[in-house]
Structure formats: structure tokens, C-alpha cells
């Protein structure tokens, strides 16, 4: 008899866990449709045009980088949304930890006339560079 109770307890616990998982999945609803993000390397093909920057402030030098006379370029990748905003900027080639952060801050403020595909605004991944030069 105790063996039967143990089996029923284990079965009950497993059933309860499965029930909670099922309820959680139902509560989440239908899977969200994912946004298509075109790579800018396809610009000009398949009706895709390039986004055009309308506001692109330059990054600021940090005092440490200026004193050390660090110069160069940070390479970045980012998504330009159909609304012309920047999303998910990422460093693809670093220059200096502080200047990398300044480059990320700057491109996060950029705005664009969005890319289009067949005349409709679309999200695209672009690759760009931010240069740091001392005068």
C-alpha cells in the first residue's frame, strides 16, 4: 500500500508540473511574428534601398583618450528600424574601451530616413564606422 501512495504522489507531482507548463504556454498566446531584417549588403537588389542618415552627432572624446592621443576607427553593426531609429548597436571592431562606449552612445542617437523594400519602410542591418581624430 505505501508503494502505491508513493507512485500516486510522484504521478501527481509530475501531472502538476506539466499542468503549470501548459497553462504558462497558453498564457503567452500565439508566437509573435518576427520582423524581417534585411542586410544592407543587399541594397539595390530585390527592391531594397539604403537608409539615409538625417541626424548623426559625432562622438565625444574622453579626457583619458585625448591625453593618450588615441586615434582610429570603431566599426559597428546596428539595425535601422522601419521608423528610422537605431536598435541593437554592437561593436564589431574595437579601438579603445572608453571610445567604443562613446561610439555606441553616439550611434544610438542617430536617426535615419528608413530603408525601403518595394517602396515600404523595412528594417536593415547596416555596418558603419565611427572615427576618432585629434586636431
N, C-alpha and C positions, 0 to 999 in steps of 0.2 A: 504494500500500500504506500509506504513512504516513497518508493521509487516512482510510482505513478504521479504523486504530487510534485516530485522534482521535475518530471517530464512536462507536466502541465504548466509549472511555473516558468520553465525555460521557454516553452511554446508561447505562453502568454507574453513574456518579455520580448521575444522576437516579433510577435504579431504587433505589439505596441510600438516598437521601433519602426517597423515597416509602415504602420498607420501614420506615424508622425512624419515620415519622409514623404508619403503620398500626399498628405494634407499640405505640407510645405510646397511641394511641386505644383499642386493645384492653385495655391495662393499666389504663386509667382505669375500665373497666367501663361498665355501663349508666348513662345520665344519671340523676342524682339527682332525685327528685320534689321540686318546690319547694313551700314552705309557703305556704298562702293567708294573706294578711294583710288583714284587714278594716279599713276606715277607720271610726273611731268616729262619723263623721257619719252612719253607717248604724245607729247604736244604736237599738234599739226596732223596727227594720224587719227583716224576714226572720229573726226569732228571735234577734237579737243583743242581748246585754245589755252594759252598760258595766263595765269593771274597777273595783274599789273599792280605793283605797289603804289599806294596813294599816300601812305604815311609811314615813314621808316626812319625814326630818330636814330642817331648814331649812339653807340655805347659810350659809357664814361670810363676813362682810365682810373685805376685805383692809385692811391699815393705810392704804395709799395711797387707796383709795376712801373710807374713813372720814374721812381728813384733808381730802379734796376734797369731802366731803359729797355724794357721788354717790348719787342715789336713782332708783328706777324699776323697770322690769319687763323681764325677759328672756323672750322667747317661744321655746318649744321644741317639737320634734316627736320622738316616740320610739315604739318598738314595745314593747308589753307582751306577753310570751310566754304560751303556754298554762300555763306554770308560775308566772306572776305576776312574772317578772323583767323588768327594763328592758334593752332592746337598742337599739343604734344611736341614742342621743340626739343631736339636732342642733339648733343654734341657728337659729331662723327669723327672729328679730328681736333684734339685738344691743343691749346697753346700754353696756358697757364691757368691754374685752378681759379684764381680770382677773376682773370679776364674771361674765362669760359663762362662764369656766372654773370658777368656784365653783358656778355653777348646774348645769353639766354634772356636776361631781363629786357634787353633792347628789342630782340625779335618778338618777344611776347606782346609788345606794344604795337607792332606793325599792323597795318590794315591794307587790304587789297581789294581791287576790283576782281571779283572771283573768276576762276577759270570756268569755261563753259564746254559742254558737250552737246552738239546739235542745238546750240542756242540757249541751253538751260544751265544755270549755275550748278557746278559739281565740286566735290572735294578732291583735292590733288595733293600728293606728297611732292614737295619741292626740296631741292638741295641748294644751299646758299653759303656764302662766306661773309664773315664779318672781320674787317681788317682793323688792326690797331697800329697806328703810325704816330710817331712823335715828330713834332715840327721843329 
